[in-house]
Amino acid sequence: MTAATTTTKTAAPTQAGNAYFFSGNYAALTEEHDIAALDVVGAIPPGLSGTLYRVGPSPRYAPRDDNYHWFTGDGMVHAFHIDGAKVAYSNRWARTPKWQLENEAGRALFGSFGNPATSDPAAVGRNSGTANTNMLWHGGRLFALEESHQPFELDARTLASKGHQSFGDRLTARCTAHPKVDPETGELHFFAYSPEGPGTPGMLYGVMNSACEVTGLQSFDAPYASMAHDSW
């Protein structure tokens, strides 16, 4: 790798319970980089141009409790910008309200999945979103998604955080991490389970047009409260 610039660096989180979430492919990354040109082995196919975005959990600080789960790590977003034979790379933590609160404190404040029993009192009732599950490109905008909060927007080039989005106050609760785009209309179809809080049977179903405007939003009750991870 060449032309590396580290913008943020922290010590690797120490292992708590479930130590396998801190090793191998699960191991947390501890640095942010901007790399102007990666070493390329072989040849990039002619005409290939664009950006590949990835996201995954990478806790900024050592977890507070022994029941840490990999799914609750802070979102680390990666971008591979491909232009001809050149590939640039950058990565950034999604600076969610959770990330910012813990960054100011210099330590983890939230228990796994925001569990109030294992969270610091300063974090109870605060936004515990991690933006760590899936990347979405829609309407010329880039979002990091996870099941329990609104889509989190980032700058497509710099990965600078823009925050959770409500799309004109239409989407004020959680949103699935796995929406679907209609290839014919360009509309985004999304849903949410338990939008009124954990354990409630409500569901939301919504449609967003190609300009990121919510054009339809319906609510209904499911037969019982349940996690709905994906659909169709």
C-alpha positions as a Markdown table, in Angstrom:
| # | Residue | x | y | z |
|---|---|---|---|---|
| 1 | Met | 0.0 | 0.0 | 0.0 |
| 2 | Thr | 1.2 | 3.5 | -0.7 |
| 3 | Ala | 0.4 | 7.1 | 0.3 |
| 4 | Ala | -1.2 | 6.1 | 3.6 |
| 5 | Thr | -2.5 | 8.7 | 5.9 |
| 6 | Thr | -3.9 | 7.7 | 9.3 |
| 7 | Thr | -6.5 | 10.1 | 10.6 |
| 8 | Thr | -7.7 | 8.3 | 13.7 |
| 9 | Lys | -6.1 | 5.6 | 15.8 |
| 10 | Thr | -7.1 | 3.8 | 19.0 |
| 11 | Ala | -5.9 | 0.9 | 21.0 |
| 12 | Ala | -7.5 | -2.4 | 20.0 |
| 13 | Pro | -10.4 | -3.3 | 22.3 |
| 14 | Thr | -9.4 | -5.9 | 24.9 |
| 15 | Gln | -11.1 | -9.3 | 24.9 |
| 16 | Ala | -14.2 | -9.6 | 27.1 |
| 17 | Gly | -16.5 | -12.7 | 27.1 |
| 18 | Asn | -17.1 | -14.3 | 23.7 |
| 19 | Ala | -13.5 | -13.8 | 22.8 |
| 20 | Tyr | -13.9 | -15.2 | 19.3 |
| 21 | Phe | -15.6 | -11.9 | 18.4 |
| 22 | Phe | -12.1 | -10.3 | 18.8 |
| 23 | Ser | -10.0 | -12.6 | 16.6 |
| 24 | Gly | -9.7 | -13.6 | 12.9 |
| 25 | Asn | -12.2 | -12.1 | 10.6 |
| 26 | Tyr | -14.1 | -10.7 | 13.6 |
| 27 | Ala | -11.1 | -8.7 | 15.0 |
| 28 | Ala | -11.8 | -4.9 | 15.4 |
| 29 | Leu | -10.0 | -2.4 | 13.2 |
| 30 | Thr | -8.3 | 0.4 | 15.1 |
| 31 | Glu | -7.3 | 2.9 | 12.5 |
| 32 | Glu | -8.8 | 5.1 | 9.8 |
| 33 | His | -6.8 | 5.5 | 6.5 |
| 34 | Asp | -6.8 | 7.4 | 3.3 |
| 35 | Ile | -4.7 | 5.6 | 0.7 |
| 36 | Ala | -4.2 | 7.2 | -2.6 |
| 37 | Ala | -3.2 | 4.0 | -4.5 |
| 38 | Leu | -3.4 | 0.4 | -3.4 |
| 39 | Asp | -0.9 | -2.2 | -4.8 |
| 40 | Val | -2.7 | -4.1 | -7.5 |
| 41 | Val | -1.9 | -7.8 | -8.1 |
| 42 | Gly | -2.8 | -8.8 | -11.6 |
| 43 | Ala | -4.9 | -6.4 | -13.7 |
| 44 | Ile | -8.1 | -4.5 | -13.2 |
| 45 | Pro | -10.6 | -5.3 | -16.0 |
| 46 | Pro | -10.7 | -2.5 | -18.6 |
| 47 | Gly | -13.7 | -0.2 | -18.2 |
| 48 | Leu | -14.2 | -1.1 | -14.6 |
| 49 | Ser | -14.9 | 2.1 | -12.7 |
| 50 | Gly | -16.9 | 3.1 | -9.6 |
| 51 | Thr | -16.8 | 2.6 | -5.9 |
| 52 | Leu | -17.3 | -0.6 | -3.7 |
| 53 | Tyr | -18.6 | 0.2 | -0.3 |
| 54 | Arg | -18.6 | -2.2 | 2.7 |
| 55 | Val | -19.5 | -1.9 | 6.3 |
| 56 | Gly | -19.0 | -4.0 | 9.4 |
| 57 | Pro | -18.9 | -3.9 | 13.2 |
| 58 | Ser | -15.6 | -2.6 | 14.7 |
| 59 | Pro | -15.9 | -1.4 | 18.4 |
| 60 | Arg | -14.0 | 1.8 | 19.1 |
| 61 | Tyr | -13.6 | 0.9 | 22.7 |
| 62 | Ala | -13.4 | -2.2 | 24.8 |
| 63 | Pro | -16.9 | -3.4 | 25.6 |
| 64 | Arg | -18.4 | -2.9 | 29.0 |
| 65 | Asp | -19.8 | -6.4 | 29.6 |
| 66 | Asp | -19.0 | -10.1 | 29.1 |
| 67 | Asn | -22.0 | -10.6 | 26.9 |
| 68 | Tyr | -20.6 | -8.5 | 24.0 |
| 69 | His | -21.9 | -9.5 | 20.6 |
| 70 | Trp | -20.2 | -8.7 | 17.3 |
| 71 | Phe | -23.4 | -7.2 | 15.9 |
| 72 | Thr | -23.2 | -4.3 | 18.4 |
| 73 | Gly | -19.8 | -3.0 | 17.3 |
| 74 | Asp | -19.5 | 0.5 | 15.9 |
| 75 | Gly | -19.9 | 0.7 | 12.1 |
| 76 | Met | -16.7 | 0.9 | 10.1 |
| 77 | Val | -17.3 | 1.9 | 6.5 |
| 78 | His | -14.9 | 1.1 | 3.7 |
| 79 | Ala | -14.6 | 2.6 | 0.2 |
| 80 | Phe | -12.6 | 1.2 | -2.7 |
| 81 | His | -12.6 | 3.9 | -5.4 |
| 82 | Ile | -11.7 | 2.2 | -8.8 |
| 83 | Asp | -10.6 | 4.4 | -11.7 |
| 84 | Gly | -8.8 | 2.7 | -14.5 |
| 85 | Ala | -5.8 | 0.8 | -13.2 |
| 86 | Lys | -5.9 | 2.7 | -9.9 |
| 87 | Val | -7.7 | 1.8 | -6.7 |
| 88 | Ala | -7.9 | 4.3 | -3.8 |
| 89 | Tyr | -9.1 | 3.3 | -0.4 |
| 90 | Ser | -10.5 | 5.0 | 2.7 |
| 91 | Asn | -12.3 | 3.9 | 5.8 |
| 92 | Arg | -14.2 | 5.8 | 8.6 |
| 93 | Trp | -16.2 | 5.0 | 11.6 |
| 94 | Ala | -19.8 | 6.0 | 11.2 |
| 95 | Arg | -19.9 | 8.9 | 13.8 |
| 96 | Thr | -23.3 | 8.0 | 15.2 |
| 97 | Pro | -24.6 | 9.7 | 18.3 |
| 98 | Lys | -23.4 | 6.6 | 20.2 |
| 99 | Trp | -19.9 | 6.9 | 18.7 |
| 100 | Gln | -19.7 | 10.6 | 19.5 |
| 101 | Leu | -20.9 | 10.2 | 23.1 |
| 102 | Glu | -18.3 | 7.4 | 23.7 |
| 103 | Asn | -15.6 | 9.4 | 21.9 |
| 104 | Glu | -16.2 | 12.3 | 24.3 |
| 105 | Ala | -16.0 | 10.0 | 27.3 |
| 106 | Gly | -13.0 | 8.0 | 26.0 |
| 107 | Arg | -14.6 | 4.7 | 26.8 |
| 108 | Ala | -17.6 | 2.4 | 26.0 |
| 109 | Leu | -20.8 | 3.6 | 27.6 |
| 110 | Phe | -23.4 | 1.3 | 26.0 |
| 111 | Gly | -24.0 | -2.3 | 26.9 |
| 112 | Ser | -24.6 | -4.8 | 24.1 |
| 113 | Phe | -27.7 | -3.8 | 22.0 |
| 114 | Gly | -28.0 | -0.8 | 24.3 |
| 115 | Asn | -28.9 | -3.0 | 27.3 |
| 116 | Pro | -29.7 | -0.5 | 30.1 |
| 117 | Ala | -28.6 | -3.1 | 32.7 |
| 118 | Thr | -25.1 | -3.0 | 31.4 |
| 119 | Ser | -24.9 | 0.6 | 30.1 |
| 120 | Asp | -23.4 | 3.6 | 31.9 |
| 121 | Pro | -26.1 | 5.8 | 33.4 |
| 122 | Ala | -25.0 | 8.6 | 31.1 |
| 123 | Ala | -26.0 | 6.4 | 28.1 |
| 124 | Val | -29.4 | 5.1 | 29.3 |
| 125 | Gly | -32.1 | 6.4 | 27.0 |
| 126 | Arg | -29.7 | 7.8 | 24.5 |
| 127 | Asn | -29.4 | 6.8 | 20.8 |
| 128 | Ser | -27.5 | 3.5 | 20.6 |
| 129 | Gly | -27.4 | 3.2 | 16.8 |
| 130 | Thr | -24.3 | 1.6 | 15.2 |
| 131 | Ala | -24.9 | 1.9 | 11.4 |
| 132 | Asn | -22.9 | -1.4 | 11.0 |
| 133 | Thr | -24.9 | -3.9 | 8.9 |
| 134 | Asn | -25.4 | -2.9 | 5.2 |
| 135 | Met | -24.6 | -0.1 | 2.7 |
| 136 | Leu | -27.3 | 1.5 | 0.5 |
| 137 | Trp | -26.8 | 3.7 | -2.5 |
| 138 | His | -30.1 | 5.4 | -3.4 |
| 139 | Gly | -31.1 | 8.7 | -5.0 |
| 140 | Gly | -27.4 | 9.6 | -5.3 |
| 141 | Arg | -26.9 | 9.3 | -1.6 |
| 142 | Leu | -25.0 | 6.8 | 0.6 |
| 143 | Phe | -26.4 | 5.3 | 3.8 |
| 144 | Ala | -25.2 | 2.8 | 6.4 |
| 145 | Leu | -28.0 | 0.7 | 7.8 |
| 146 | Glu | -28.8 | -1.4 | 10.8 |
| 147 | Glu | -32.1 | -2.8 | 12.1 |
| 148 | Ser | -32.9 | -0.6 | 15.1 |
| 149 | His | -32.4 | 3.0 | 13.8 |
| 150 | Gln | -32.9 | 5.3 | 10.9 |
| 151 | Pro | -30.6 | 5.2 | 7.9 |
| 152 | Phe | -27.3 | 6.9 | 8.6 |
| 153 | Glu | -26.0 | 9.1 | 5.8 |
| 154 | Leu | -22.3 | 9.6 | 4.8 |
| 155 | Asp | -20.6 | 11.6 | 2.1 |
| 156 | Ala | -20.0 | 9.3 | -0.8 |
| 157 | Arg | -16.4 | 10.5 | -1.5 |
| 158 | Thr | -15.0 | 11.4 | 1.9 |
| 159 | Leu | -17.2 | 9.1 | 4.1 |
| 160 | Ala | -17.8 | 12.1 | 6.4 |
| 161 | Ser | -20.8 | 11.4 | 8.6 |
| 162 | Lys | -24.1 | 13.3 | 7.9 |
| 163 | Gly | -26.2 | 11.7 | 10.6 |
| 164 | His | -29.4 | 9.7 | 10.9 |
| 165 | Gln | -32.0 | 10.8 | 8.3 |
| 166 | Ser | -35.8 | 11.1 | 8.7 |
| 167 | Phe | -36.6 | 12.1 | 5.1 |
| 168 | Gly | -38.8 | 15.0 | 5.9 |
| 169 | Asp | -39.9 | 13.6 | 9.3 |
| 170 | Arg | -41.6 | 10.7 | 7.5 |
| 171 | Leu | -39.3 | 8.0 | 8.9 |
| 172 | Thr | -38.9 | 8.7 | 12.6 |
| 173 | Ala | -38.4 | 5.2 | 13.9 |
| 174 | Arg | -36.3 | 2.2 | 13.0 |
| 175 | Cys | -35.8 | 0.9 | 9.5 |
| 176 | Thr | -34.7 | -2.5 | 8.1 |
| 177 | Ala | -31.1 | -2.9 | 7.1 |
| 178 | His | -32.2 | -4.8 | 4.0 |
| 179 | Pro | -34.6 | -2.7 | 1.8 |
| 180 | Lys | -35.2 | -3.6 | -1.8 |
| 181 | Val | -35.1 | -1.5 | -4.9 |
| 182 | Asp | -37.7 | -2.1 | -7.7 |
| 183 | Pro | -35.6 | -2.4 | -10.8 |
| 184 | Glu | -38.4 | -1.0 | -13.0 |
| 185 | Thr | -39.5 | 2.0 | -11.0 |
| 186 | Gly | -36.3 | 2.7 | -9.0 |
| 187 | Glu | -38.5 | 2.9 | -5.8 |
| 188 | Leu | -37.0 | 1.6 | -2.5 |
| 189 | His | -39.3 | -0.6 | -0.5 |
| 190 | Phe | -38.5 | -0.8 | 3.2 |
| 191 | Phe | -40.1 | -2.0 | 6.5 |
| 192 | Ala | -39.6 | -1.8 | 10.2 |
| 193 | Tyr | -40.6 | -4.1 | 13.1 |
| 194 | Ser | -41.6 | -2.9 | 16.6 |
| 195 | Pro | -41.3 | 0.9 | 15.6 |
| 196 | Glu | -42.9 | 1.8 | 18.9 |
| 197 | Gly | -40.3 | 0.0 | 21.0 |
| 198 | Pro | -39.0 | -3.4 | 21.8 |
| 199 | Gly | -41.6 | -6.1 | 22.2 |
| 200 | Thr | -44.4 | -4.3 | 20.5 |
| 201 | Pro | -46.2 | -6.0 | 17.6 |
| 202 | Gly | -46.4 | -3.0 | 15.2 |
| 203 | Met | -44.9 | -3.1 | 11.7 |
| 204 | Leu | -44.2 | -0.3 | 9.2 |
| 205 | Tyr | -44.1 | -0.7 | 5.4 |
| 206 | Gly | -42.9 | 2.2 | 3.3 |
| 207 | Val | -41.9 | 3.3 | -0.3 |
| 208 | Met | -39.3 | 5.8 | -1.2 |
| 209 | Asn | -38.9 | 7.2 | -4.7 |
| 210 | Ser | -35.6 | 7.7 | -6.5 |
| 211 | Ala | -35.3 | 11.2 | -5.1 |
| 212 | Cys | -35.3 | 9.8 | -1.5 |
| 213 | Glu | -38.8 | 11.1 | -0.8 |
| 214 | Val | -41.1 | 8.8 | 1.2 |
| 215 | Thr | -44.2 | 8.5 | -1.0 |
| 216 | Gly | -46.0 | 5.8 | 1.1 |
| 217 | Leu | -46.0 | 4.7 | 4.7 |
| 218 | Gln | -48.4 | 2.2 | 6.3 |
| 219 | Ser | -48.5 | 0.8 | 9.8 |
| 220 | Phe | -50.2 | -2.4 | 11.0 |
| 221 | Asp | -50.0 | -4.9 | 13.8 |
| 222 | Ala | -48.4 | -8.3 | 13.3 |
| 223 | Pro | -49.9 | -11.3 | 15.1 |
| 224 | Tyr | -47.2 | -11.0 | 17.7 |
| 225 | Ala | -43.9 | -9.1 | 18.3 |
| 226 | Ser | -41.1 | -10.6 | 16.4 |
| 227 | Met | -37.8 | -9.6 | 14.7 |
| 228 | Ala | -38.4 | -9.3 | 10.9 |
| 229 | His | -34.9 | -9.3 | 9.5 |
| 230 | Asp | -35.6 | -9.4 | 5.8 |
| 231 | Ser | -38.4 | -9.9 | 3.3 |
| 232 | Trp | -39.1 | -11.2 | -0.2 |
